[in-house]
Amino acid sequence: MKPVVGVVVSNKMQKSVVVAVDRLFHNKMYNRYVKRTSKFMAHDENDQCHIGDRVRLDPSRPLSKHKNWVVAEILKKAQIYTRGSYGSMSSTDNTAEGSVTAGSSSNTGVPASPSS
């Protein structure tokens, strides 16, 4: 078997990942290309792969009931976003919403209560 390239879809196991490999083949009847996806379990010795990483798999001897592949290299790491890394609002953005004073109406369409 030859090496295949795919994307990691699961890494919840210890030293194992599930890799989805896409392939195209030509359907002669409809004269169209059809995409099929195969999922392979692969051995990741150092637990370096994360979901979304593009990896190259090499065939190996059977390591378990379902694992016949080994992660040879990580071709491209997936971008991991954290909550504070983008889209954070500063204090100047909060003042742009405007402060509502007593006696004025807000954008909700509900009139303000009269002051006594």
C-alpha positions as CSV (number, residue, x, y, z in Angstrom):
1,M,0.0,0.0,0.0
2,K,1.1,3.5,-0.6
3,P,1.1,6.4,1.9
4,V,-2.1,8.4,2.1
5,V,-2.8,12.0,3.2
6,G,-5.8,12.9,5.3
7,V,-7.2,15.1,8.1
8,V,-7.5,14.1,11.7
9,V,-11.1,13.9,12.8
10,S,-10.7,12.4,16.3
11,N,-7.8,12.3,18.8
12,K,-9.7,11.2,22.0
13,M,-7.7,8.0,22.3
14,Q,-4.3,7.5,23.8
15,K,-1.6,7.3,21.1
16,S,-4.3,6.8,18.4
17,V,-6.1,9.1,15.9
18,V,-8.8,8.7,13.4
19,V,-7.9,10.2,10.0
20,A,-10.4,10.9,7.2
21,V,-8.9,10.4,3.7
22,D,-10.8,11.7,0.7
23,R,-10.5,10.2,-2.8
24,L,-12.0,11.0,-6.2
25,F,-13.0,8.5,-8.8
26,H,-14.7,8.8,-12.1
27,N,-18.2,7.3,-12.5
28,K,-18.4,6.2,-16.2
29,M,-22.2,5.9,-16.2
30,Y,-22.9,9.5,-15.2
31,N,-19.5,10.9,-16.4
32,R,-18.9,12.7,-13.1
33,Y,-16.3,12.6,-10.4
34,V,-17.5,11.2,-7.1
35,K,-15.9,11.9,-3.7
36,R,-15.6,9.2,-1.2
37,T,-14.2,9.4,2.4
38,S,-12.5,6.6,4.2
39,K,-11.6,6.7,7.9
40,F,-8.5,5.0,9.1
41,M,-7.2,4.6,12.7
42,A,-3.6,5.4,13.0
43,H,-0.9,5.1,15.6
44,D,0.4,8.5,17.0
45,E,3.3,7.6,19.3
46,N,3.8,11.0,20.9
47,D,0.2,12.3,20.9
48,Q,1.1,15.3,18.8
49,C,-1.9,15.3,16.4
50,H,-4.9,17.5,17.0
51,I,-8.3,17.7,15.3
52,G,-7.9,19.4,11.9
53,D,-4.2,18.6,11.4
54,R,-3.3,17.4,7.9
55,V,-1.1,14.2,8.3
56,R,0.6,11.6,6.1
57,L,0.0,8.0,7.0
58,D,2.3,5.1,6.3
59,P,1.2,1.5,6.3
60,S,2.5,-0.8,9.0
61,R,2.0,-4.2,10.5
62,P,-1.3,-4.6,12.4
63,L,-0.9,-2.8,15.7
64,S,-4.4,-3.7,17.0
65,K,-7.8,-4.9,15.6
66,H,-8.3,-1.7,13.6
67,K,-4.9,0.1,13.5
68,N,-2.8,-0.7,10.4
69,W,-1.4,2.8,9.8
70,V,1.3,5.0,11.5
71,V,1.4,8.8,11.4
72,A,4.5,9.5,9.5
73,E,4.5,13.3,9.7
74,I,2.2,16.3,10.3
75,L,2.0,18.3,7.1
76,K,0.0,21.2,8.4
77,K,-1.1,22.1,11.9
78,A,-4.7,23.2,12.5
79,Q,-5.3,26.7,13.8
80,I,-6.5,26.7,17.3
81,Y,-8.5,29.7,18.4
82,T,-8.8,30.7,22.0
83,R,-11.6,32.8,23.4
84,G,-9.5,35.9,24.2
85,S,-7.4,35.9,21.1
86,Y,-9.9,37.7,18.8
87,G,-13.1,39.6,19.0
88,S,-12.5,41.1,22.4
89,M,-14.3,44.4,23.0
90,S,-12.4,47.3,24.5
91,S,-13.8,49.8,26.9
92,T,-14.2,52.4,24.1
93,D,-16.5,50.0,22.2
94,N,-18.8,49.7,25.2
95,T,-19.4,53.5,25.3
96,A,-20.4,53.4,21.6
97,E,-23.7,51.7,22.6
98,G,-24.7,54.8,24.4
99,S,-25.9,55.5,27.9
100,V,-29.6,56.0,28.5
101,T,-30.5,58.9,30.7
102,A,-33.7,59.2,32.8
103,G,-36.6,60.4,30.8
104,S,-35.3,59.2,27.4
105,S,-36.4,56.2,25.4
106,S,-34.1,53.4,24.3
107,N,-34.1,51.6,21.0
108,T,-36.5,48.9,22.3
109,G,-39.6,51.0,21.7
110,V,-40.6,51.0,25.3
111,P,-41.0,54.5,26.7
112,A,-39.0,55.4,29.9
113,S,-40.9,55.8,33.1
114,P,-41.7,59.4,34.1
115,S,-39.6,60.8,36.9
116,S,-41.4,62.0,40.0
